[in-house]
Protein backbone atom coordinates (compact mmCIF):
# COMPACT_ATOMS: atom_id res chain seq x y z
CA UNK A 1 0.00 0.00 0.00
CA UNK A 2 1.29 3.43 -0.95
CA UNK A 3 1.74 6.09 1.68
CA UNK A 4 1.96 9.75 0.66
CA UNK A 5 4.15 12.27 2.41
CA UNK A 6 4.65 15.94 1.74
CA UNK A 7 8.24 17.04 1.28
CA UNK A 8 9.69 20.47 0.53
CA UNK A 9 12.30 20.39 -2.23
CA UNK A 10 14.04 23.58 -3.29
CA UNK A 11 11.39 25.61 -1.51
CA UNK A 12 8.48 23.86 -3.21
CA UNK A 13 6.10 21.44 -1.53
CA UNK A 14 5.63 18.15 -3.31
CA UNK A 15 4.04 14.89 -2.35
CA UNK A 16 5.72 11.56 -2.75
CA UNK A 17 3.94 8.21 -2.61
CA UNK A 18 5.97 5.14 -1.68
CA UNK A 19 5.35 1.81 -0.04
CA UNK A 20 5.95 1.73 3.72
CA UNK A 21 9.07 -0.44 3.33
CA UNK A 22 10.72 2.24 1.18
CA UNK A 23 9.78 4.99 3.63
CA UNK A 24 11.27 2.93 6.44
CA UNK A 25 14.58 2.51 4.58
CA UNK A 26 14.74 6.17 3.58
CA UNK A 27 14.06 7.25 7.17
CA UNK A 28 16.80 4.89 8.42
CA UNK A 29 19.28 6.18 5.85
CA UNK A 30 18.56 9.79 6.77
CA UNK A 31 19.02 9.00 10.47
CA UNK A 32 22.29 7.19 9.72
CA UNK A 33 23.53 10.27 7.88
CA UNK A 34 22.32 12.57 10.64
CA UNK A 35 20.34 14.53 8.08
CA UNK A 36 16.68 15.34 7.62
CA UNK A 37 14.73 13.09 5.29
CA UNK A 38 14.02 16.05 3.00
CA UNK A 39 17.76 16.61 2.50
CA UNK A 40 18.27 12.97 1.50
CA UNK A 41 15.37 13.09 -0.94
CA UNK A 42 16.66 16.38 -2.35
CA UNK A 43 19.97 14.65 -3.06
CA UNK A 44 18.18 11.73 -4.72
CA UNK A 45 16.20 14.28 -6.76
CA UNK A 46 19.36 16.09 -7.85
CA UNK A 47 20.97 12.81 -8.93
CA UNK A 48 17.82 11.89 -10.82
CA UNK A 49 17.87 15.22 -12.63
CA UNK A 50 21.36 14.43 -13.90
CA UNK A 51 20.85 10.73 -14.68
CA UNK A 52 17.29 10.61 -16.01
CA UNK A 53 15.28 13.81 -15.65
CA UNK A 54 12.15 12.11 -17.00
CA UNK A 55 12.12 9.43 -14.29
CA UNK A 56 9.55 9.98 -11.53
CA UNK A 57 10.98 10.93 -8.15
CA UNK A 58 9.23 7.95 -6.55
CA UNK A 59 11.06 5.59 -8.93
CA UNK A 60 14.36 7.32 -8.22
CA UNK A 61 13.81 6.81 -4.48
CA UNK A 62 13.02 3.12 -4.96
CA UNK A 63 16.14 2.63 -7.10
CA UNK A 64 18.25 4.49 -4.53
CA UNK A 65 17.00 2.22 -1.74
CA UNK A 66 17.66 -0.87 -3.88
CA UNK A 67 21.20 0.25 -4.72
CA UNK A 68 21.89 1.00 -1.06
CA UNK A 69 20.65 -2.44 -0.05
CA UNK A 70 22.75 -4.12 -2.73
CA UNK A 71 25.86 -2.19 -1.72
CA UNK A 72 25.35 -3.14 1.92
CA UNK A 73 24.89 -6.81 1.03
CA UNK A 74 28.15 -6.83 -0.95
CA UNK A 75 30.16 -5.13 1.81
C-alpha positions as protocol buffer text, in pm:
chain_id: "A"
residue {
  index: 1
  type: UNK
  ca { x: 0 y: 0 z: 0 }
}
residue {
  index: 2
  type: UNK
  ca { x: 129 y: 343 z: -95 }
}
residue {
  index: 3
  type: UNK
  ca { x: 174 y: 609 z: 168 }
}
residue {
  index: 4
  type: UNK
  ca { x: 196 y: 975 z: 66 }
}
residue {
  index: 5
  type: UNK
  ca { x: 415 y: 1227 z: 241 }
}
residue {
  index: 6
  type: UNK
  ca { x: 465 y: 1594 z: 174 }
}
residue {
  index: 7
  type: UNK
  ca { x: 824 y: 1704 z: 128 }
}
residue {
  index: 8
  type: UNK
  ca { x: 969 y: 2047 z: 53 }
}
residue {
  index: 9
  type: UNK
  ca { x: 1230 y: 2039 z: -223 }
}
residue {
  index: 10
  type: UNK
  ca { x: 1404 y: 2358 z: -329 }
}
residue {
  index: 11
  type: UNK
  ca { x: 1139 y: 2561 z: -151 }
}
residue {
  index: 12
  type: UNK
  ca { x: 848 y: 2386 z: -321 }
}
residue {
  index: 13
  type: UNK
  ca { x: 610 y: 2144 z: -153 }
}
residue {
  index: 14
  type: UNK
  ca { x: 563 y: 1815 z: -331 }
}
residue {
  index: 15
  type: UNK
  ca { x: 404 y: 1489 z: -235 }
}
residue {
  index: 16
  type: UNK
  ca { x: 572 y: 1156 z: -275 }
}
residue {
  index: 17
  type: UNK
  ca { x: 394 y: 821 z: -261 }
}
residue {
  index: 18
  type: UNK
  ca { x: 597 y: 514 z: -168 }
}
residue {
  index: 19
  type: UNK
  ca { x: 535 y: 181 z: -4 }
}
residue {
  index: 20
  type: UNK
  ca { x: 595 y: 173 z: 372 }
}
residue {
  index: 21
  type: UNK
  ca { x: 907 y: -44 z: 333 }
}
residue {
  index: 22
  type: UNK
  ca { x: 1072 y: 224 z: 118 }
}
residue {
  index: 23
  type: UNK
  ca { x: 978 y: 499 z: 363 }
}
residue {
  index: 24
  type: UNK
  ca { x: 1127 y: 293 z: 644 }
}
residue {
  index: 25
  type: UNK
  ca { x: 1458 y: 251 z: 458 }
}
residue {
  index: 26
  type: UNK
  ca { x: 1474 y: 617 z: 358 }
}
residue {
  index: 27
  type: UNK
  ca { x: 1406 y: 725 z: 717 }
}
residue {
  index: 28
  type: UNK
  ca { x: 1680 y: 489 z: 842 }
}
residue {
  index: 29
  type: UNK
  ca { x: 1928 y: 618 z: 585 }
}
residue {
  index: 30
  type: UNK
  ca { x: 1856 y: 979 z: 677 }
}
residue {
  index: 31
  type: UNK
  ca { x: 1902 y: 900 z: 1047 }
}
residue {
  index: 32
  type: UNK
  ca { x: 2229 y: 719 z: 972 }
}
residue {
  index: 33
  type: UNK
  ca { x: 2353 y: 1027 z: 788 }
}
residue {
  index: 34
  type: UNK
  ca { x: 2232 y: 1257 z: 1064 }
}
residue {
  index: 35
  type: UNK
  ca { x: 2034 y: 1453 z: 808 }
}
residue {
  index: 36
  type: UNK
  ca { x: 1668 y: 1534 z: 762 }
}
residue {
  index: 37
  type: UNK
  ca { x: 1473 y: 1309 z: 529 }
}
residue {
  index: 38
  type: UNK
  ca { x: 1402 y: 1605 z: 300 }
}
residue {
  index: 39
  type: UNK
  ca { x: 1776 y: 1661 z: 250 }
}
residue {
  index: 40
  type: UNK
  ca { x: 1827 y: 1297 z: 150 }
}
residue {
  index: 41
  type: UNK
  ca { x: 1537 y: 1309 z: -94 }
}
residue {
  index: 42
  type: UNK
  ca { x: 1666 y: 1638 z: -235 }
}
residue {
  index: 43
  type: UNK
  ca { x: 1997 y: 1465 z: -306 }
}
residue {
  index: 44
  type: UNK
  ca { x: 1818 y: 1173 z: -472 }
}
residue {
  index: 45
  type: UNK
  ca { x: 1620 y: 1428 z: -676 }
}
residue {
  index: 46
  type: UNK
  ca { x: 1936 y: 1609 z: -785 }
}
residue {
  index: 47
  type: UNK
  ca { x: 2097 y: 1281 z: -893 }
}
residue {
  index: 48
  type: UNK
  ca { x: 1782 y: 1189 z: -1082 }
}
residue {
  index: 49
  type: UNK
  ca { x: 1787 y: 1522 z: -1263 }
}
residue {
  index: 50
  type: UNK
  ca { x: 2136 y: 1443 z: -1390 }
}
residue {
  index: 51
  type: UNK
  ca { x: 2085 y: 1073 z: -1468 }
}
residue {
  index: 52
  type: UNK
  ca { x: 1729 y: 1061 z: -1601 }
}
residue {
  index: 53
  type: UNK
  ca { x: 1528 y: 1381 z: -1565 }
}
residue {
  index: 54
  type: UNK
  ca { x: 1215 y: 1211 z: -1700 }
}
residue {
  index: 55
  type: UNK
  ca { x: 1212 y: 943 z: -1429 }
}
residue {
  index: 56
  type: UNK
  ca { x: 955 y: 998 z: -1153 }
}
residue {
  index: 57
  type: UNK
  ca { x: 1098 y: 1093 z: -815 }
}
residue {
  index: 58
  type: UNK
  ca { x: 923 y: 795 z: -655 }
}
residue {
  index: 59
  type: UNK
  ca { x: 1106 y: 559 z: -893 }
}
residue {
  index: 60
  type: UNK
  ca { x: 1436 y: 732 z: -822 }
}
residue {
  index: 61
  type: UNK
  ca { x: 1381 y: 681 z: -448 }
}
residue {
  index: 62
  type: UNK
  ca { x: 1302 y: 312 z: -496 }
}
residue {
  index: 63
  type: UNK
  ca { x: 1614 y: 263 z: -710 }
}
residue {
  index: 64
  type: UNK
  ca { x: 1825 y: 449 z: -453 }
}
residue {
  index: 65
  type: UNK
  ca { x: 1700 y: 222 z: -174 }
}
residue {
  index: 66
  type: UNK
  ca { x: 1766 y: -87 z: -388 }
}
residue {
  index: 67
  type: UNK
  ca { x: 2120 y: 25 z: -472 }
}
residue {
  index: 68
  type: UNK
  ca { x: 2189 y: 100 z: -106 }
}
residue {
  index: 69
  type: UNK
  ca { x: 2065 y: -244 z: -5 }
}
residue {
  index: 70
  type: UNK
  ca { x: 2275 y: -412 z: -273 }
}
residue {
  index: 71
  type: UNK
  ca { x: 2586 y: -219 z: -172 }
}
residue {
  index: 72
  type: UNK
  ca { x: 2535 y: -314 z: 192 }
}
residue {
  index: 73
  type: UNK
  ca { x: 2489 y: -681 z: 103 }
}
residue {
  index: 74
  type: UNK
  ca { x: 2815 y: -683 z: -95 }
}
residue {
  index: 75
  type: UNK
  ca { x: 3016 y: -513 z: 181 }
}
